[in-house]
């Protein structure tokens, strides 16, 4: 991302020096009093002179008496980017007004500095140690890129600070951030950890440039809500307080990506077997057709690329109105091993493989969670509903969508982490009837220009699948083949016919149950989002029972990947071919056409479908950062 501009220690309270001191230059990127029009507060009043945010923008330089006053009276003023412009205003009131509050309109933001700007982290350590390496793990500013990840603060200069004056900074609550002081004006990476005893009258006369880094994200909002208050205190040589100033700041939440955001990088596990080659070739063809680069292959012997990491991001205001972003990869909370040091699903380490400059990784889990529910910790069970508004409530960054009920739920520690971000309040549905238990088995989200919110819901429709087969049989095509040339195992052929499927009571009974359960999921989604029945896009496929739970009998075409706003990669359904067309391919193609979306059919039978997954389960995507600023949401 763009490099944040810092304001190095200079005489940046020039307007508060003695008469004639206005010759000091205003640093680049700092609003002058002339530019802001006035040094008055928002109600036209002047701030109090002592201990109450005397602004460096107040014009005290018009006569000698004013200059003398400026030297005599304390200037106790801590500035942060409270107007969220990406730059500090040190001469006006843009960053002085309401700086001790935090709202949708005002309040400074900082990042949990968990990336690895110098790519120095060792990926070959135990699971428990993997998250311990990041830029906030040491007391250094690791290069200019790391400096750009610090939130800027500044102590305004008090040119007349008497000898013996001392300066202190305190953070409440402690333990969540680290403060740095910039110590060499010409060296952008010359920072030292703030120490109260190191700053006195000499530094205060010049002003002090500071940077603040977050040490971690919010993991449990009941323990820490993500806010800190930084207090500047100035005392004289007798220990008497000369004033305090307070600023309030908030760490960026971590936000997941919804399907409507443009894809930038797509991933699929790169296995040697032919089924993986076929899958990746088909998906690469679709990506190329939509103008996207080829897949990035994850080097792990785990084909469920969707499930072991989830892409997300953090952001704070940056220069020129841009967002300064850290990409984030969540590692899944799948506990696969009875090991103290390496308990987690091995392929999840890919989240930390992607750690680097402006890219972080996070893991959170309870090693003692119920293993019978561990599948719910795979990220096929964590999707993001696109942005919308309903009943006067806006969700500009969408909402999380997960399978969780009071008796069948994912890891509580990781769930608490997601909920504590507060930007994307979750919608929960029941997936306990599914053997795998993932929300992506029955629902996807699709762009739609005709829908009021700009998107709609694609849903598994087992009833429609049955009707389509019944129509074929009524038309004399009961012998048309399904799953032609496919195998359930090395020796068990999958080939069947329309009539045989319709005579299979187990499939029909399981499909009827699946339809009712999907209706219940959809009802919750429609109530939460306002999507109406006429907007729903059906994806027909039947279900069968395995081990007392439901799985897709036909390839689950809804369980695909939205490559772009104009392309959807669905599993190849191997349905009956009539007049040279697979009727289920034709149905998906026709259903997506009104949305302006082209269907691409991806070979996934051997590697995914017969192993209880589909295209979405085997792929993953990094998407473009939303234009919506989270700090403007009011949450």
C-alpha positions in Angstrom: 0.0 0.0 0.0 1.0 3.6 -0.2 3.6 4.7 2.3 2.3 6.8 5.2 3.9 10.2 5.5 5.3 11.0 8.9 5.9 14.5 10.2 9.4 14.5 11.6 10.3 16.6 14.7 10.6 20.2 13.6 9.5 23.6 15.0 6.0 22.8 13.9 4.4 25.2 16.4 5.7 28.1 14.5 2.5 30.1 15.0 3.0 29.9 18.7 6.6 31.3 18.8 7.5 34.9 19.6 6.6 37.7 17.3 8.0 37.3 13.8 8.3 33.6 14.2 6.0 32.8 11.4 8.8 32.3 9.0 9.1 28.6 9.9 7.8 26.4 7.0 4.8 24.1 7.4 5.7 20.5 6.6 4.3 18.9 3.5 1.0 17.3 4.1 0.1 19.4 7.1 -2.9 21.7 6.8 -2.1 25.4 7.6 -4.3 27.8 9.3 -4.8 29.6 6.0 -6.0 26.4 4.4 -8.4 25.5 7.2 -9.7 29.1 7.3 -9.7 29.5 11.1 -8.1 28.2 14.3 -11.5 28.4 16.1 -13.3 25.3 17.3 -16.3 24.0 15.6 -18.6 26.3 17.5 -16.3 29.3 16.8 -14.7 29.5 20.3 -11.1 29.3 21.1 -9.7 26.4 23.2 -8.5 27.1 26.7 -4.9 28.1 27.0 -3.6 25.7 29.7 -4.0 22.0 29.9 -6.9 22.0 27.5 -5.5 21.5 24.0 -4.0 24.8 23.1 -3.8 24.5 19.4 -0.6 25.4 17.5 -3.0 26.9 15.0 -4.1 29.7 17.3 -2.6 32.9 15.9 -0.6 34.4 18.7 2.1 35.8 16.5 0.6 39.2 15.6 2.3 41.2 18.4 5.2 40.9 20.9 2.9 40.4 23.9 1.2 37.5 22.2 4.6 36.0 21.5 5.6 36.3 25.1 2.4 34.7 26.2 3.0 31.8 23.8 6.4 31.2 25.4 5.1 31.4 29.0 1.9 29.4 28.9 2.1 25.6 28.6 1.3 24.0 25.3 0.1 20.5 26.2 -1.3 19.1 23.0 -1.2 15.5 21.7 -2.4 15.1 18.1 -3.6 12.0 16.3 -5.3 11.5 13.0 -8.7 12.0 14.5 -10.2 13.4 11.2 -9.0 10.2 9.4 -7.3 12.1 6.6 -4.2 10.0 6.7 -2.1 13.1 7.7 -1.6 14.9 10.9 -2.9 18.5 11.2 -0.5 20.3 13.5 -1.4 23.9 13.0 -5.2 23.9 12.8 -8.0 22.0 14.6 -8.7 19.3 12.1 -7.1 16.7 14.4 -7.8 18.5 17.7 -11.5 18.5 17.7 -13.3 15.7 19.6 -10.0 13.8 19.8 -10.9 12.1 23.0 -14.0 10.6 21.5 -14.6 7.9 18.8 -17.6 7.8 16.5 -18.5 7.1 12.9 -17.3 10.7 12.1 -14.2 11.0 14.1 -11.6 9.0 15.9 -8.1 7.7 15.2 -7.3 4.2 14.0 -4.3 1.9 14.4 -3.3 -1.5 13.0 -2.3 -4.7 14.8 1.1 -4.8 13.3 1.2 -8.5 12.6 2.7 -8.6 9.1 6.4 -9.4 8.3 7.7 -6.5 6.3 11.3 -7.8 6.1 10.1 -11.4 5.4 12.3 -12.6 8.3 9.9 -15.1 9.9 10.9 -18.7 9.9 8.0 -20.8 8.5 9.5 -24.1 9.8 8.6 -23.8 13.4 5.9 -25.5 15.5 2.2 -24.5 15.2 2.4 -22.8 18.6 5.3 -20.7 17.6 4.2 -19.8 14.1 2.0 -16.8 15.2 4.7 -15.4 17.5 6.8 -13.9 14.7 5.6 -10.6 13.3 6.6 -7.0 13.2 5.0 -6.2 16.6 6.9 -9.1 18.2 10.0 -6.9 18.7 10.7 -3.4 19.8 12.1 -2.3 16.4 10.7 -0.4 13.5 11.6 -2.9 10.7 12.2 -0.6 7.8 10.2 2.1 6.0 7.3 -0.2 5.2 7.0 -1.1 8.9 7.0 2.6 9.8 4.1 3.1 7.4 2.1 0.6 9.5 2.4 2.8 12.6 -0.4 5.2 13.4 1.0 8.7 13.6 0.9 10.8 16.7 2.7 14.1 17.7 3.3 16.1 20.7 3.1 19.8 19.6 6.1 21.9 20.3 6.2 24.3 23.3 9.1 26.5 22.4 9.1 28.2 25.8 9.2 25.0 27.9 11.3 25.8 31.0 14.3 23.7 32.0 13.2 20.8 34.2 9.9 20.2 32.4 9.1 16.6 31.8 6.8 14.7 29.5 4.9 11.5 30.1 2.6 9.3 28.0 0.3 6.7 29.4 -2.0 4.2 27.6 -5.2 2.8 29.1 -5.7 -0.1 29.1 -2.0 -1.1 29.0 -0.5 -4.0 27.2 -2.2 -3.7 23.8 0.0 -1.1 22.0 3.6 0.1 21.8 4.6 3.7 21.3 7.7 4.7 19.3 9.5 8.1 19.2 11.2 9.2 16.0 14.6 10.4 16.9 16.4 11.5 13.7 14.5 13.9 11.4 16.4 12.9 8.3 16.2 9.1 8.9 12.7 7.7 8.3 13.5 4.5 10.2 15.2 6.0 13.3 12.7 5.1 16.0 13.1 4.1 19.6 10.5 2.8 22.0 9.0 5.6 24.0 10.4 6.0 27.5 9.0 8.9 29.7 12.4 9.5 31.3 13.9 10.2 27.8 11.8 13.2 27.0 12.1 16.6 28.7 12.2 20.3 28.0 14.6 20.1 25.1 12.5 17.7 23.1 9.2 19.4 24.0 10.6 22.7 22.7 11.0 21.0 19.3 7.9 18.8 19.4 7.9 15.1 19.3 6.9 12.8 16.4 5.4 9.4 17.5 4.1 6.2 16.1 1.8 3.7 17.6 1.5 0.0 16.7 -1.0 -2.5 17.9 0.3 -5.7 19.4 -2.6 -7.9 18.5 -6.2 -7.9 17.2 -9.2 -8.0 19.4 -9.8 -11.7 20.3 -12.5 -11.4 22.9 -14.3 -8.1 23.2 -15.3 -8.9 26.8 -11.6 -8.8 27.6 -10.6 -5.9 25.4 -12.9 -3.9 23.1 -10.1 -2.6 20.8 -10.0 1.0 22.2 -7.1 2.7 23.9 -6.8 6.2 25.4 -3.4 7.8 25.2 -2.7 10.5 27.8 0.0 13.2 27.5 1.0 14.8 30.8 3.5 17.6 31.3 4.9 18.6 34.7 7.3 21.2 35.9 10.6 20.7 37.8 8.6 20.7 41.0 6.4 17.9 39.9 3.4 20.2 39.4 1.1 19.3 36.6 1.1 21.8 33.7 -1.7 20.0 31.9 -2.9 16.8 30.3 -4.3 15.9 26.9 -6.2 12.7 25.9 -6.8 11.0 22.6 -8.8 7.9 21.9 -7.8 5.3 19.3 -9.2 2.0 18.0 -7.5 -1.0 16.5 -8.8 -2.1 13.1 -11.0 -5.1 13.1 -10.3 -8.0 10.8 -12.9 -8.3 8.0 -13.6 -11.2 5.6 -14.2 -10.8 1.9 -17.6 -11.3 0.2 -18.0 -12.9 -3.3 -18.9 -9.7 -5.1 -15.4 -8.2 -4.6 -13.2 -8.6 -7.7 -10.9 -11.6 -7.5 -7.2 -10.9 -7.7 -5.5 -14.2 -6.9 -7.1 -17.7 -7.0 -5.6 -20.7 -5.2 -5.9 -24.4 -5.6 -3.9 -27.2 -4.0 -1.3 -28.5 -6.5 -1.4 -32.3 -6.3 0.4 -34.6 -8.8 -2.6 -36.8 -9.5 -4.5 -36.4 -12.8 -7.7 -35.5 -11.1 -6.0 -32.4 -9.6 -4.4 -31.5 -12.9 -7.8 -31.8 -14.6 -9.5 -29.6 -12.0 -6.8 -26.9 -12.2 -6.8 -26.9 -16.0 -10.5 -26.3 -16.1 -10.4 -23.6 -13.5 -7.4 -21.9 -15.2 -9.4 -21.9 -18.4 -12.3 -20.1 -16.6 -9.9 -17.7 -14.9 -8.3 -16.8 -18.3 -11.7 -16.3 -19.9 -12.5 -13.8 -17.1 -9.2 -12.0 -17.5 -7.6 -13.3 -14.3 -4.1 -14.8 -13.8 -3.5 -18.5 -13.4 -4.0 -20.3 -10.1 -1.5 -20.2 -7.4 -0.8 -23.7 -6.2 -0.7 -24.4 -2.5 2.1 -26.9 -1.9 0.3 -29.2 0.6 -1.2 -32.7 0.2 -4.6 -31.4 1.2 -7.0 -30.6 -1.7 -9.5 -28.7 0.4 -8.0 -25.3 -0.3 -11.1 -23.4 0.7 -11.2 -25.0 4.1 -7.8 -24.4 5.8 -7.4 -20.7 5.3 -9.6 -17.6 4.9 -8.7 -14.3 3.3 -9.4 -11.1 5.2 -7.9 -7.6 5.9 -7.3 -4.8 8.3 -7.2 -1.1 7.4 -6.5 2.4 8.7 -6.7 5.8 6.9 -3.8 6.5 4.6 -2.5 9.5 2.7 -4.5 11.0 -0.1 -7.7 9.4 1.2 -6.6 5.9 0.5 -6.8 3.0 2.9 -3.6 1.6 4.3 -4.2 -2.1 4.3 -2.7 -5.2 5.9 -3.9 -8.4 4.3 -4.8 -11.1 6.8 -5.1 -14.9 6.4 -7.0 -16.8 9.1 -5.7 -20.3 9.7 -8.5 -22.8 10.3 -9.1 -24.1 13.9 -9.1 -27.7 12.7 -7.4 -29.8 15.4 -6.0 -32.8 13.6 -3.3 -34.1 16.0 -3.0 -35.0 19.6 0.1 -32.8 20.0 0.9 -30.0 22.3 3.2 -28.3 19.8 1.6 -29.2 16.4 -2.1 -29.8 17.0 -3.5 -28.1 13.9 -4.3 -29.1 10.4 -1.0 -29.1 8.6 -2.1 -27.4 5.4 -3.3 -24.5 7.4 0.3 -23.4 7.7 -0.3 -21.9 4.2 -1.8 -18.9 5.9 1.6 -18.2 7.4 3.4 -19.0 4.1 1.5 -16.0 2.8 2.7 -13.8 5.7 5.1 -11.1 4.5 5.1 -7.4 3.7 1.6 -6.0 4.4 0.4 -9.5 4.9 -0.4 -11.1 8.3 -1.7 -14.5 9.5 -3.8 -15.3 12.6 -4.8 -18.5 14.3 -7.0 -19.1 17.4 -8.4 -22.4 18.6 -9.4 -24.5 21.6 -7.4 -27.7 21.4 -10.0 -29.4 23.5 -13.0 -28.7 21.3 -15.3 -31.5 20.4 -13.7 -33.5 17.5 -17.1 -34.6 16.3 -17.8 -31.0 15.3 -14.3 -30.1 14.0 -15.5 -30.1 10.3 -17.4 -26.9 11.2 -14.0 -25.2 11.7 -13.2 -25.6 8.0 -13.8 -22.3 6.2 -16.4 -23.8 3.8 -18.5 -23.1 6.9 -17.5 -19.4 7.0 -18.9 -17.3 4.2 -19.6 -13.6 3.9 -23.0 -12.1 3.0 -22.5 -9.1 0.7 -23.3 -5.6 1.8 -26.9 -4.5 2.3 -29.3 -2.4 4.3 -32.4 -3.6 6.0 -34.9 -2.0 8.4 -32.7 1.1 8.7 -29.5 -0.9 9.6 -26.6 -0.8 7.2 -24.1 -3.6 6.7 -21.6 -1.9 4.3 -19.1 -4.7 4.8 -21.6 -7.5 4.8 -22.1 -10.2 7.5 -20.5 -13.5 8.3 -22.6 -16.5 7.4 -21.9 -19.7 9.4 -23.3 -23.1 10.3 -23.8 -23.1 14.1 -26.5 -24.2 16.5 -26.4 -24.8 20.2 -25.7 -28.5 19.8 -23.5 -28.4 16.7 -21.1 -25.6 16.5 -17.5 -24.6 15.5 -14.6 -23.9 17.9 -15.8 -21.4 20.5 -12.4 -19.6 20.8 -12.3 -18.9 17.0 -16.0 -18.0 16.9 -15.4 -15.5 19.7 -12.5 -14.0 17.7 -14.8 -13.5 14.6 -17.7 -12.1 16.7 -15.4 -9.7 18.5 -14.5 -7.9 15.3 -18.0 -6.4 15.4 -18.0 -5.2 11.8 -19.8 -8.2 10.2 -22.4 -9.5 12.8 -22.9 -13.2 12.0 -26.0 -14.9 10.7 -26.1 -18.5 11.9 -28.0 -21.4 10.4 -28.4 -25.1 11.1 -26.0 -27.3 9.2 -26.2 -30.3 11.6 -28.1 -32.4 9.1 -25.2 -32.3 6.6 -22.4 -34.8 7.0 -19.7 -32.2 6.3 -21.8 -29.4 7.8 -20.7 -26.5 5.7 -22.8 -23.5 4.6 -21.2 -23.6 1.1 -23.0 -27.0 0.4 -26.4 -25.3 -0.1 -25.9 -21.6 -0.6 -23.9 -19.1 -2.6 -24.1 -15.3 -3.2 -24.3 -13.9 -6.7 -24.3 -10.4 -8.2 -27.6 -9.2 -9.6 -28.3 -5.8 -11.1 -32.0 -6.3 -10.8 -32.0 -7.0 -7.0 -32.4 -3.9 -4.8 -29.2 -4.6 -2.9 -27.1 -5.6 -6.0 -26.9 -9.3 -5.2 -29.0 -12.4 -4.6 -28.8 -15.9 -3.3 -28.2 -19.1 -5.2 -29.7 -22.1 -3.4 -29.7 -25.8 -3.7 -33.1 -26.9 -5.0 -33.6 -30.7 -4.6 -37.3 -30.4 -5.6 -36.4 -28.9 -8.9 -33.9 -31.7 -9.6 -36.6 -34.3 -9.0 -39.0 -32.4 -11.3 -36.4 -32.2 -14.0 -35.8 -36.0 -13.9 -39.6 -36.7 -13.8 -40.1 -34.5 -16.9 -37.4 -36.5 -18.7 -39.0 -39.8 -17.8 -42.4 -38.5 -18.9 -40.9 -37.5 -22.2 -39.7 -41.1 -22.7 -36.1 -40.4 -21.7 -36.0 -42.6 -18.6 -33.0 -44.5 -19.9 -30.9 -41.3 -20.3 -27.6 -41.8 -18.3 -26.4 -39.9 -15.3 -22.8 -40.0 -14.2 -21.7 -41.7 -17.4 -18.2 -43.0 -17.1 -17.8 -42.0 -13.5 -16.9 -44.2 -10.5 -17.8 -44.0 -6.8 -14.6 -46.0 -6.1 -12.0 -47.9 -8.1 -14.4 -50.8 -8.7 -17.8 -49.3 -8.2 -19.4 -47.6 -11.3 -21.5 -44.6 -10.7 -23.5 -44.9 -14.0 -27.2 -44.9 -13.6 -30.3 -43.7 -15.4 -33.1 -41.2 -14.9 -35.6 -43.9 -14.1 -33.3 -45.7 -11.7 -32.7 -42.5 -9.7 -36.4 -41.9 -9.5 -36.9 -45.5 -8.2 -34.3 -45.0 -5.5 -36.4 -44.3 -2.3 -33.3 -43.5 -0.3 -32.3 -40.8 -2.7 -35.8 -39.4 -2.9 -36.4 -39.5 0.9 -33.0 -37.9 1.6 -33.7 -35.2 -1.1 -37.0 -34.3 0.5 -35.4 -33.9 3.9 -32.6 -31.8 2.4 -35.2 -29.6 0.7 -37.0 -28.9 4.0 -33.7 -28.2 5.8 -32.5 -25.9 3.0 -35.8 -24.1 3.2 -35.1 -23.4 6.9 -31.7 -22.0 6.1 -33.1 -19.9 3.4 -35.8 -18.5 5.6 -33.2 -17.3 8.1 -31.2 -15.7 5.3 -34.2 -14.0 3.7 -35.4 -12.6 7.0 -31.9 -11.3 7.8 -31.3 -9.8 4.4 -34.6 -9.0 2.7 -33.9 -11.2 -0.3 -37.3 -12.2 -1.8 -38.4 -15.5 -3.2 -38.6 -14.2 -6.7 -34.9 -13.3 -6.6 -33.6 -16.7 -5.6 -31.5 -18.6 -8.2 -32.1 -22.3 -8.0 -29.3 -24.9 -8.4 -30.9 -28.3 -8.7 -29.3 -31.5 -7.3 -30.4 -34.4 -5.2 -29.1 -35.7 -1.9 -28.4 -39.1 -0.4 -27.7 -40.3 3.1 -24.4 -41.4 4.4 -23.8 -42.3 8.1 -27.2 -40.8 9.0 -26.4 -37.4 7.4 -27.1 -35.7 4.1 -24.6 -35.3 1.2 -24.9 -34.2 -2.4 -25.8 -37.2 -4.6 -25.3 -35.3 -7.8 -22.4 -32.8 -8.0 -23.6 -29.8 -6.0 -23.6 -27.0 -8.6 -24.3 -24.3 -6.1 -21.0 -25.2 -4.4 -18.9 -23.3 -7.0 -16.6 -20.3 -7.1 -17.7 -16.8 -8.2 -14.7 -16.0 -10.4 -15.9 -12.5 -11.3 -19.2 -10.6 -11.6 -19.5 -12.3 -15.0 -18.2 -15.8 -14.3 -19.2 -18.7 -12.1 -17.2 -21.9 -11.9 -19.6 -24.8 -11.1 -18.8 -28.5 -10.8 -19.5 -30.5 -13.9 -22.8 -32.2 -13.1 -22.7 -35.3 -15.3 -26.4 -35.1 -15.9 -28.5 -36.7 -18.6 -27.6 -35.6 -22.1 -30.5 -34.7 -24.3 -30.1 -33.3 -27.8 -26.3 -33.0 -27.1 -26.7 -31.0 -23.9 -26.4 -31.9 -20.3 -29.7 -30.8 -18.9 -28.3 -29.8 -15.6 -25.5 -27.8 -17.2 -28.2 -26.1 -19.3 -30.3 -25.3 -16.3 -27.4 -23.6 -14.5 -26.4 -21.7 -17.6 -29.9 -20.4 -18.1 -30.4 -19.5 -14.5 -27.3 -17.4 -14.5 -27.8 -15.7 -17.8 -30.3 -13.0 -16.5 -27.6 -12.0 -14.0 -25.1 -11.5 -16.7 -23.0 -14.4 -15.4 -21.5 -17.1 -17.6 -21.3 -20.6 -16.2 -18.0 -22.5 -16.5 -18.1 -26.2 -15.7 -15.1 -27.6 -13.8 -14.1 -31.3 -13.6 -14.2 -32.2 -9.9 -15.7 -35.7 -9.7 -12.8 -37.8 -8.5 -10.9 -35.3 -6.4 -13.9 -33.6 -4.8 -17.5 -34.8 -5.5 -17.1 -38.4 -4.6 -15.1 -37.3 -1.5 -18.0 -35.0 -0.4 -16.9 -31.7 -1.7 -17.0 -29.5 -4.8 -15.3 -26.7 -6.7 -15.7 -24.1 -3.9 -14.2 -26.6 -1.4 -11.1 -27.0 -3.6 -10.4 -23.3 -4.4 -9.8 -20.0 -2.6 -9.6 -16.4 -3.6 -7.9 -13.2 -2.5 -10.2 -10.3 -3.5 -10.0 -6.6 -3.9 -10.3 -4.4 -0.8 -13.8 -2.9 -0.4 -14.1 0.8 -0.9 -16.3 1.1 2.2 -14.3 2.4 5.2 -15.1 0.3 8.3 -14.5 3.3 10.6 -17.5 5.0 9.0 -19.9 2.2 9.8 -20.9 3.4 13.3 -20.0 0.0 14.7 
